[in-house]
Amino acid sequence: MSTPSQTLNATQTAVLTHAIDHTKGKIQWFPENIKGGARQKVIEALFKRALIIGSDGDWMVTAEAYGALGRERPDQRATAETATPTVEKTPKVARKNAKPMPDATASGDGETPAPRTREKKHSEVSRGEAERVRSTRQNSKQAQVIAMLKRPEGATIKQICDATEWQAHTVRGTFAGAFKKKLGLTITSDKAEGGERVYRA
């Protein structure tokens, strides 16, 4: 059976030993006389013998490295968790896949605003209903005024004010706005001597 010194050279032994003892298995240290291309050769040699694993400068010792150094090999599961970069990525993938979960919670919380939405709609309906009531009342008075204007004798501003409880300026504004502009009614007026002005449509 070969001894560790026969399977590894001094530099390889020193690099692996330092990684195991000082950097939790990560290759970060080299002897001072090993620089540049020499370091790359050490890495390549260790990688070809499956004594390290990784890429892009992030290398970790494997269970085989323990055996090559004559040390007791760590549990296979522990080695996979510490030495294999892909294993560390697995929880990240799981977390990415789990992102929709908060959405499910959010959808549950999303049910909370529902009553507020219904209340808002109810308020809008209430306001709309009130506006329609006011509009209906207004239209009823407008219809009443139009009926008065269509009478053969017509109607005076005072008569309309008495019937609708409107102010005189409101009556005149209704003539110019709602009746003429919106309804397209033609309103005429005449005034007899000594009498009030009479309006007709």
Buried (B, 14 or more C-beta within 10 A) or exposed (E): EEEBEEBBEEBBBBBBBBBBEEEEBBBEBBBEEBEEEEBEEBBEBBBEBEBBBBEEEEBBBBBBBBBBBEBEEBEEEEBBEBBBEEEEEEEEEEEEEEEEEEEEEEEEEEEEEEEEEEEEEEEEEEEEEEEEEEEEEEEEBBEBBBEBBEEEEBBBBEBBBEBBEBEEEBBBEBBEEBBBEEEEBEBEEEEEEEEEEBBBB
